[in-house]
Amino acid sequence: MSKFFYFGTSKKSDGQMLLSAGSEAKENREKFFSRIGIDPTQVVGTILEHGTNVTTVVAEDAGKIFEKNDGLITAEKNLCLTVTVSDCLPIFFYDESSGIIGIAHAGWRGVVKGIAREMILKMKQEFSSEPEKIKAIIGPHIKKCHFEIRENILSEFVEYPQFVYRESGKIFVDLEQIIRAQLLEVGVLEENIELSSVCTFCDQSYFSWRRDKPESVVSQVAYVWLE
């Protein structure tokens, strides 16, 4: 990948990053982005909806917080796109041929609704990106070893029985493999899909909603940036 394409997530040591957490999160975000060399005034965020709404971001949106979005795409350089995650899957997108970047938040609802597919279709529609040239990276998230569901939502995964597992009377779902399958369906090449090996439940250096069961949500910030 281009050395000018950057992506990643904060960790627990960087503090609370949830936008609705007020001044604490604002200060943490400013410190974090300044430390990694990104101007905080160029950071764009979104209030999540756990859906498939994707917004195209332009230069004038620098510093803006969008409402009810789970995906952001842009053709602008030096504009940092972000979502917040705590066990959910951050997905980073990069079309090197046209200089388009994107980021998506995928909770289980967004996964089954097809946020990953929607990101690819939006990049194609807005910027004529070719799916086979788009790279997709799934960042740290809760893996199938700990993503347990109950029978009452099992029907939500009816299209993906191959990624549902039963063990010792429990039901587990492999969310990253559902996303991978969806990306392949819309033309992303297998060699252009990367999966993080990190499970946020297992790795104590990340916030995990399912592991920690906090009274209020505490999140990492995931970011993508093209210099």
Backbone bond lengths (Angstrom), bond angles and torsions (degrees), N, CA, C in turn:
res aa  C-N    CA-C-N  psi(-1)  N-CA   C-N-CA  omega(-1)  CA-C   N-CA-C  phi
1 M - - - 1.456 - - 1.527 110.38 -
2 S 1.310 115.79 156.80 1.451 120.53 178.73 1.522 110.92 -58.61
3 K 1.327 115.54 138.96 1.455 119.31 178.76 1.528 111.80 -69.07
4 F 1.327 116.28 -7.56 1.458 119.93 -179.41 1.525 112.55 -98.23
5 F 1.336 116.47 5.05 1.466 122.19 177.44 1.522 108.13 -103.76
6 Y 1.333 115.96 123.82 1.456 120.78 -176.25 1.525 110.05 -125.56
7 F 1.332 115.59 142.93 1.457 119.98 175.82 1.517 108.11 -155.07
8 G 1.335 116.10 160.98 1.453 119.22 177.98 1.513 111.17 165.74
9 T 1.319 115.44 -172.00 1.460 121.39 177.09 1.528 109.11 -137.20
10 S 1.307 114.69 154.41 1.460 119.41 171.69 1.526 108.61 -74.74
11 K 1.339 116.47 175.86 1.453 121.74 176.81 1.531 109.90 -126.34
12 K 1.304 114.93 175.73 1.461 120.51 -178.41 1.532 110.77 -55.59
13 S 1.326 116.81 -38.20 1.464 121.26 -178.13 1.527 112.61 -64.19
14 D 1.328 117.38 -18.81 1.464 121.26 178.44 1.522 112.16 -84.03
15 G 1.329 117.29 -10.83 1.456 121.24 175.41 1.514 114.98 91.70
16 Q 1.316 113.86 179.78 1.462 123.21 -179.00 1.527 110.89 -63.47
17 M 1.342 116.58 130.79 1.459 121.48 -178.53 1.526 113.33 -120.52
18 L 1.322 117.24 1.19 1.463 120.60 -176.93 1.520 110.39 -65.40
19 L 1.334 117.17 126.50 1.464 121.43 -174.67 1.521 112.86 -58.32
20 S 1.316 117.48 -35.44 1.466 120.47 -177.44 1.521 113.18 -77.04
21 A 1.340 116.88 -1.56 1.469 120.84 -178.12 1.527 112.73 -81.99
22 G 1.327 117.71 -0.52 1.454 121.12 172.15 1.519 115.37 79.96
23 S 1.330 115.68 -143.50 1.465 121.83 -170.94 1.530 112.73 -63.09
24 E 1.322 117.16 -34.71 1.461 119.73 179.96 1.527 110.59 -60.79
25 A 1.332 116.33 -48.05 1.455 120.63 179.99 1.520 111.08 -66.80
26 K 1.314 117.26 -39.02 1.474 121.29 179.83 1.527 110.34 -59.86
27 E 1.323 116.15 -45.29 1.458 120.68 179.71 1.527 111.07 -66.66
28 N 1.329 116.75 -42.60 1.464 120.42 179.05 1.517 111.72 -62.60
29 R 1.323 116.38 -42.00 1.463 120.54 -179.44 1.526 110.98 -65.40
30 E 1.312 116.96 -42.92 1.464 120.45 179.91 1.529 110.68 -62.49
31 K 1.319 116.74 -42.77 1.463 120.87 178.71 1.524 111.00 -64.44
32 F 1.324 115.52 -44.54 1.457 120.06 -177.45 1.522 111.62 -62.98
33 F 1.319 117.27 -50.77 1.460 119.78 -177.03 1.524 111.92 -67.98
34 S 1.311 117.13 -36.50 1.465 119.63 176.27 1.523 110.29 -62.07
35 R 1.323 116.40 -40.04 1.465 120.77 -178.08 1.524 112.75 -65.61
36 I 1.330 117.01 -34.31 1.463 119.18 -179.03 1.529 112.00 -94.23
37 G 1.335 116.55 10.43 1.454 120.41 172.64 1.506 116.52 86.38
38 I 1.324 117.52 21.76 1.459 122.15 178.29 1.523 109.33 -112.69
39 D 1.308 117.00 129.08 1.461 122.21 178.41 1.532 108.94 -66.77
40 P 1.335 118.26 118.47 1.474 120.54 -178.33 1.528 113.62 -57.42
41 T 1.331 117.69 -24.98 1.464 119.74 179.84 1.529 111.78 -74.11
42 Q 1.328 116.79 -11.26 1.462 121.71 179.81 1.527 112.52 -100.39
43 V 1.325 115.73 7.50 1.465 120.49 -177.59 1.526 110.57 -90.81
44 V 1.312 116.15 132.99 1.467 122.62 179.39 1.534 107.74 -114.13
45 G 1.328 116.08 134.27 1.460 120.80 -179.82 1.509 111.84 -124.42
46 T 1.318 115.91 179.32 1.457 120.24 178.47 1.526 110.91 -151.67
47 I 1.316 115.56 143.83 1.460 121.86 170.74 1.518 106.98 -83.95
48 L 1.299 117.64 119.54 1.462 122.06 -171.11 1.523 113.35 -75.20
49 E 1.346 114.02 150.83 1.464 120.43 179.70 1.530 111.90 -121.35
50 H 1.326 117.32 -8.26 1.466 122.23 -175.72 1.524 110.55 60.69
51 G 1.341 114.24 41.15 1.457 120.43 179.62 1.506 111.71 -129.56
52 T 1.339 116.89 -144.05 1.464 121.25 -176.96 1.524 112.52 -128.95
53 N 1.322 117.84 20.62 1.455 120.30 179.95 1.524 110.07 -76.06
54 V 1.332 116.00 126.28 1.459 122.83 -179.51 1.528 109.07 -121.18
55 T 1.322 117.05 130.82 1.457 122.13 -177.49 1.524 111.07 -114.76
56 T 1.335 115.93 138.06 1.457 121.94 173.76 1.523 108.89 -86.28
57 V 1.324 116.35 127.54 1.457 122.55 -175.24 1.525 109.67 -105.48
58 V 1.333 116.09 135.16 1.468 121.69 178.04 1.523 109.50 -115.95
59 A 1.326 116.64 172.41 1.462 121.70 -174.12 1.524 112.59 -56.05
60 E 1.331 116.01 -36.70 1.463 120.58 -178.07 1.529 113.12 -68.04
61 D 1.318 116.84 -10.96 1.464 121.00 -179.44 1.528 113.15 -88.35
62 A 1.315 117.60 2.07 1.468 121.17 -179.32 1.527 110.10 -52.74
63 G 1.324 116.48 130.35 1.454 121.95 -179.95 1.511 114.98 82.59
64 K 1.314 117.55 -0.99 1.467 121.31 -175.16 1.522 111.60 -84.26
65 I 1.323 115.25 151.25 1.460 121.87 171.96 1.533 107.43 -115.68
66 F 1.314 116.61 116.33 1.457 121.22 -179.79 1.526 110.12 -83.32
67 E 1.310 115.79 157.86 1.463 122.12 178.11 1.520 110.18 -104.34
68 K 1.335 115.73 141.62 1.460 122.57 170.72 1.520 112.93 54.20
69 N 1.335 115.23 55.92 1.462 122.04 177.37 1.515 109.57 -133.01
70 D 1.324 116.04 150.16 1.456 120.77 172.04 1.515 111.45 -126.39
71 G 1.340 116.66 2.55 1.452 120.24 177.79 1.510 112.00 -148.16
72 L 1.341 116.51 143.54 1.453 122.59 178.07 1.521 108.40 -134.22
73 I 1.334 117.12 139.95 1.460 121.80 174.81 1.524 108.79 -134.66
74 T 1.330 115.98 153.38 1.464 119.13 178.83 1.517 110.77 -157.12
75 A 1.334 114.98 156.87 1.463 122.39 172.49 1.522 110.04 -107.01
76 E 1.333 116.59 3.37 1.459 121.69 -175.89 1.526 111.74 -85.30
77 K 1.315 116.61 138.68 1.456 121.21 172.28 1.522 108.86 -85.81
78 N 1.332 115.10 157.34 1.470 122.31 178.58 1.527 113.26 58.56
79 L 1.308 115.97 25.95 1.453 121.99 174.30 1.525 106.33 -118.46
80 C 1.313 117.28 120.47 1.462 121.92 -173.05 1.529 110.18 -98.81
81 L 1.323 116.44 119.98 1.460 122.37 179.45 1.519 109.35 -96.39
82 T 1.331 117.05 137.63 1.465 119.81 -176.72 1.522 112.63 -138.27
83 V 1.331 114.23 153.74 1.467 123.05 166.57 1.522 106.39 -137.98
84 T 1.316 117.31 162.80 1.457 120.40 175.79 1.526 109.35 -106.99
85 V 1.344 115.18 147.36 1.466 120.81 -176.54 1.522 110.36 -144.49
86 S 1.328 115.47 145.21 1.452 122.54 172.60 1.521 106.52 -148.79
87 D 1.309 116.40 86.62 1.466 126.67 -170.78 1.524 112.53 87.92
88 C 1.338 118.40 -30.11 1.462 120.44 177.64 1.530 110.05 -65.63
89 L 1.319 115.90 165.63 1.457 121.04 -175.16 1.524 111.47 -94.48
90 P 1.332 117.90 121.34 1.459 119.98 169.46 1.526 108.08 -86.79
91 I 1.319 117.36 131.77 1.465 120.66 178.93 1.521 108.42 -120.36
92 F 1.328 115.66 126.70 1.458 121.99 -178.36 1.526 108.80 -107.56
93 F 1.342 116.75 138.02 1.453 121.96 -177.14 1.520 110.06 -125.86
94 Y 1.339 115.97 142.27 1.460 120.33 179.42 1.519 110.02 -149.38
95 D 1.332 114.93 121.54 1.461 121.93 172.23 1.524 106.65 -106.17
96 E 1.328 116.21 95.11 1.467 120.87 -175.29 1.521 112.00 -63.54
97 S 1.331 117.53 -32.47 1.462 120.90 -176.34 1.520 112.82 -66.19
98 S 1.327 116.52 -29.68 1.471 119.72 -178.68 1.523 113.28 -118.64
99 G 1.340 116.92 -1.81 1.456 119.51 177.33 1.520 114.12 72.09
100 I 1.321 116.86 33.45 1.463 121.47 179.92 1.519 109.09 -103.29
101 I 1.332 117.16 135.03 1.460 121.39 175.74 1.527 109.76 -123.95
102 G 1.318 114.98 160.42 1.458 119.37 177.97 1.514 110.79 -157.51
103 I 1.321 115.45 162.54 1.461 121.15 176.76 1.519 108.61 -145.60
104 A 1.322 115.78 143.58 1.466 120.47 179.36 1.515 110.45 -136.05
105 H 1.318 115.05 147.60 1.461 123.06 171.07 1.523 106.87 -103.47
106 A 1.336 116.03 127.86 1.464 119.65 -178.37 1.521 110.87 -128.73
107 G 1.329 116.11 95.39 1.452 120.07 166.07 1.519 106.93 -79.68
108 W 1.336 118.16 178.29 1.459 117.54 -175.92 1.523 112.27 -61.90
109 R 1.344 116.77 -32.10 1.470 119.08 178.17 1.520 110.78 -66.77
110 G 1.323 116.39 -43.69 1.458 120.19 178.00 1.522 112.12 -65.44
111 V 1.325 116.23 -33.11 1.460 120.37 177.69 1.524 110.26 -62.57
112 V 1.334 117.21 -52.24 1.468 119.01 -176.38 1.530 112.06 -71.33
113 K 1.333 116.93 -24.38 1.469 119.78 177.28 1.524 111.92 -79.32
114 G 1.335 117.15 -18.42 1.459 120.26 174.65 1.512 115.72 96.56
115 I 1.331 118.85 37.65 1.459 120.65 179.03 1.531 111.48 -59.09
116 A 1.331 118.20 -36.47 1.473 120.91 -179.79 1.523 110.85 -63.63
117 R 1.331 116.45 -45.52 1.472 120.37 177.30 1.521 110.61 -61.12
118 E 1.328 115.93 -42.93 1.458 120.72 -177.44 1.525 111.49 -62.45
119 M 1.322 116.97 -36.81 1.461 120.44 177.45 1.523 111.18 -61.03
120 I 1.315 116.91 -46.17 1.467 120.89 179.90 1.528 110.56 -63.93
121 L 1.310 116.75 -44.95 1.469 120.62 -179.82 1.524 111.45 -63.63
122 K 1.333 116.71 -36.99 1.468 120.76 179.28 1.529 110.48 -68.62
123 M 1.314 117.62 -41.63 1.462 120.64 177.73 1.528 110.52 -63.38
124 K 1.318 116.29 -36.83 1.463 121.06 177.79 1.527 111.06 -68.64
125 Q 1.324 115.46 -43.69 1.468 120.76 -177.95 1.523 112.74 -69.06
126 E 1.319 116.87 -45.27 1.465 121.34 -174.20 1.525 113.25 -81.12
127 F 1.335 117.29 -34.75 1.463 119.84 -171.96 1.526 113.81 -128.62
128 S 1.327 116.86 8.48 1.475 121.65 -179.80 1.523 112.54 59.07
129 S 1.328 116.49 29.70 1.458 120.44 175.68 1.523 109.82 -65.19
130 E 1.326 115.98 140.88 1.453 121.32 176.84 1.532 108.45 -94.40
131 P 1.327 118.02 122.14 1.469 120.86 -175.64 1.522 114.23 -50.64
132 E 1.329 117.12 -37.15 1.463 119.75 -177.85 1.534 112.88 -69.80
133 K 1.316 117.20 -10.04 1.457 121.05 177.99 1.529 112.62 -104.34
134 I 1.321 116.48 -1.07 1.465 120.95 -178.66 1.524 109.92 -90.73
135 K 1.319 115.57 131.78 1.462 121.92 174.70 1.529 108.04 -97.45
136 A 1.312 117.27 138.52 1.464 122.31 179.89 1.523 108.90 -128.94
137 I 1.320 115.40 126.99 1.466 121.05 -178.77 1.518 108.86 -122.17
138 I 1.318 116.80 124.21 1.463 121.56 176.19 1.520 108.11 -95.44
139 G 1.334 116.45 120.85 1.454 122.02 -176.34 1.523 113.30 -83.96
140 P 1.331 116.79 -174.08 1.471 121.72 -179.36 1.532 112.01 -54.01
141 H 1.335 116.33 136.31 1.463 121.02 -176.74 1.525 108.19 -163.91
142 I 1.309 116.59 174.56 1.463 119.76 177.18 1.526 109.22 -73.51
143 K 1.326 115.41 126.97 1.463 121.13 -177.07 1.538 110.36 -89.83
144 K 1.327 115.01 174.74 1.468 119.73 -176.66 1.531 112.17 -63.10
145 C 1.339 116.95 -21.08 1.462 119.88 179.52 1.522 112.60 -63.13
146 H 1.351 117.02 -22.15 1.454 120.23 -177.53 1.527 114.54 -131.75
147 F 1.354 117.16 -2.22 1.464 116.85 177.65 1.526 109.33 -86.91
148 E 1.321 114.09 86.88 1.460 121.90 -178.83 1.517 110.30 -95.53
149 I 1.325 116.67 139.23 1.456 121.26 176.77 1.524 109.89 -123.61
150 R 1.330 115.19 165.60 1.457 120.83 176.14 1.523 109.88 -101.68
151 E 1.296 114.94 165.20 1.469 121.19 -178.39 1.531 111.99 -57.16
152 N 1.345 116.52 -30.51 1.472 119.23 -173.73 1.525 113.92 -67.96
153 I 1.344 118.54 -16.53 1.465 118.79 176.07 1.533 111.39 -116.64
154 L 1.317 117.29 7.44 1.459 120.73 -179.48 1.524 111.60 -58.09
155 S 1.326 117.02 -34.38 1.466 120.71 -178.88 1.522 112.70 -63.62
156 E 1.332 117.17 -21.44 1.468 120.74 178.81 1.531 110.88 -65.23
157 F 1.317 116.80 -22.78 1.461 121.26 -176.24 1.524 112.02 -106.75
158 V 1.331 116.80 22.45 1.458 121.38 -174.79 1.530 112.04 -61.01
159 E 1.346 118.04 -27.27 1.466 121.03 -179.67 1.524 112.38 -78.20
160 Y 1.330 116.54 -9.78 1.466 119.49 -173.98 1.537 112.21 -130.25
161 P 1.319 117.28 54.04 1.476 119.03 -177.32 1.523 113.08 -61.74
162 Q 1.334 117.12 -26.64 1.466 120.64 -178.47 1.532 112.46 -70.00
163 F 1.338 116.66 -12.44 1.461 120.17 -179.15 1.528 112.18 -111.94
164 V 1.341 115.18 15.34 1.459 121.54 176.26 1.529 107.81 -111.55
165 Y 1.333 115.52 130.81 1.467 120.37 -174.45 1.526 110.36 -127.23
166 R 1.314 115.80 141.37 1.463 121.48 175.42 1.523 108.97 -113.22
167 E 1.311 114.90 131.72 1.460 120.26 -178.92 1.517 109.90 -149.96
168 S 1.314 116.68 124.86 1.469 122.89 178.38 1.529 111.74 52.22
169 G 1.327 115.77 41.01 1.457 120.76 177.97 1.517 114.72 78.54
170 K 1.334 117.09 5.87 1.463 121.23 179.67 1.529 110.55 -112.11
171 I 1.338 115.55 159.58 1.467 120.98 -179.85 1.524 108.72 -116.94
172 F 1.328 116.15 128.70 1.458 121.91 178.99 1.527 109.61 -124.70
173 V 1.350 115.71 150.29 1.465 121.15 -179.15 1.525 109.38 -128.15
174 D 1.329 115.28 138.21 1.464 122.07 178.05 1.534 108.45 -96.60
175 L 1.318 116.09 90.86 1.464 121.17 -175.15 1.523 112.72 -65.98
176 E 1.332 116.84 -38.32 1.465 118.79 -177.01 1.520 111.88 -65.02
177 Q 1.335 116.58 -32.05 1.462 119.03 179.68 1.528 111.51 -75.61
178 I 1.326 116.79 -28.20 1.470 119.05 173.11 1.520 109.40 -64.80
179 I 1.330 116.38 -45.91 1.464 120.23 179.08 1.519 110.50 -62.38
180 R 1.312 116.50 -43.36 1.461 120.29 178.51 1.526 110.32 -57.19
181 A 1.329 116.93 -45.38 1.468 121.24 179.99 1.527 110.89 -62.65
182 Q 1.326 117.08 -40.16 1.463 120.84 179.69 1.528 111.22 -65.59
183 L 1.322 116.45 -40.40 1.467 120.29 178.75 1.523 110.87 -64.05
184 L 1.314 116.47 -41.50 1.465 119.86 178.22 1.525 111.14 -63.44
185 E 1.325 116.29 -36.73 1.473 121.64 -179.59 1.522 111.82 -60.77
186 V 1.337 116.91 -34.48 1.473 119.79 -177.04 1.519 112.47 -97.70
187 G 1.332 117.45 13.05 1.450 119.57 169.76 1.514 117.89 103.63
188 V 1.338 117.98 0.68 1.462 119.32 175.84 1.528 108.50 -71.90
189 L 1.313 116.92 135.91 1.458 121.04 -177.57 1.527 111.19 -76.68
190 E 1.326 115.12 145.10 1.459 119.89 -177.69 1.524 111.82 -57.39
191 E 1.323 116.52 -38.47 1.464 119.49 -178.69 1.529 113.10 -72.27
192 N 1.320 116.34 -10.20 1.467 120.75 178.91 1.523 112.75 -98.92
193 I 1.327 117.04 8.08 1.467 121.51 178.65 1.528 108.64 -110.37
194 E 1.331 116.06 123.83 1.461 121.05 179.31 1.524 109.65 -118.50
195 L 1.327 116.50 140.42 1.457 122.30 -178.27 1.521 109.64 -120.10
196 S 1.321 116.87 127.17 1.456 120.14 175.47 1.522 109.90 -65.70
197 S 1.317 116.38 145.73 1.465 121.06 177.22 1.524 112.14 -88.52
198 V 1.332 117.51 -1.61 1.464 122.35 -173.39 1.530 111.46 -88.48
199 C 1.321 115.89 127.58 1.468 121.93 171.00 1.521 107.66 -101.24
200 T 1.303 117.62 121.82 1.466 121.03 -176.69 1.525 112.40 -67.91
201 F 1.318 117.09 -23.45 1.473 120.24 176.39 1.524 109.73 -72.67
202 C 1.320 116.52 -42.20 1.466 121.37 -177.30 1.526 112.87 -76.08
203 D 1.326 116.13 -36.44 1.463 121.52 -174.07 1.527 110.27 -90.75
204 Q 1.309 115.81 110.92 1.461 121.45 -175.07 1.535 113.48 -69.24
205 S 1.318 117.78 -8.33 1.463 119.04 179.33 1.525 112.40 -80.78
206 Y 1.343 116.28 -2.31 1.465 121.31 177.06 1.529 110.29 -116.64
207 F 1.335 115.52 151.06 1.461 119.54 169.81 1.521 108.17 -69.28
208 S 1.325 116.36 141.13 1.460 121.21 175.94 1.526 108.59 -137.78
209 W 1.306 116.26 116.71 1.468 119.89 -178.92 1.525 110.30 -64.61
210 R 1.326 116.80 -41.27 1.467 119.37 -177.10 1.519 112.44 -72.45
211 R 1.302 117.26 -34.79 1.463 120.13 -179.78 1.522 111.72 -76.23
212 D 1.327 116.91 -46.44 1.463 121.69 -171.71 1.521 113.89 -88.51
213 K 1.345 116.65 -24.51 1.469 122.53 -178.78 1.536 112.18 46.17
214 P 1.331 117.40 55.59 1.469 120.40 -179.08 1.527 111.95 -70.18
215 E 1.318 116.69 155.51 1.471 120.19 176.77 1.521 110.52 -64.10
216 S 1.334 116.56 -36.54 1.460 121.60 175.87 1.522 108.31 -123.75
217 V 1.318 116.57 147.79 1.461 120.98 -178.20 1.525 110.93 -63.98
218 V 1.329 116.36 135.30 1.458 122.88 174.60 1.525 106.65 -122.63
219 S 1.330 116.96 130.64 1.470 119.72 -169.44 1.515 114.44 -130.86
220 Q 1.342 113.53 155.32 1.451 121.96 164.21 1.529 108.39 -83.00
221 V 1.331 116.07 163.96 1.457 120.17 168.69 1.526 107.06 -111.69
222 A 1.323 115.93 132.38 1.452 121.93 175.11 1.529 107.47 -105.44
223 Y 1.331 115.98 142.01 1.460 118.72 -173.81 1.520 111.46 -139.83
224 V 1.328 115.58 154.50 1.450 122.78 172.28 1.520 107.68 -140.03
225 W 1.329 115.12 142.11 1.471 119.74 -170.18 1.520 109.18 -154.93
226 L 1.322 116.45 136.01 1.458 122.29 177.67 1.521 107.86 -117.99
227 E 1.326 115.32 117.88 1.460 120.35 -177.50 1.519 111.31 -85.60
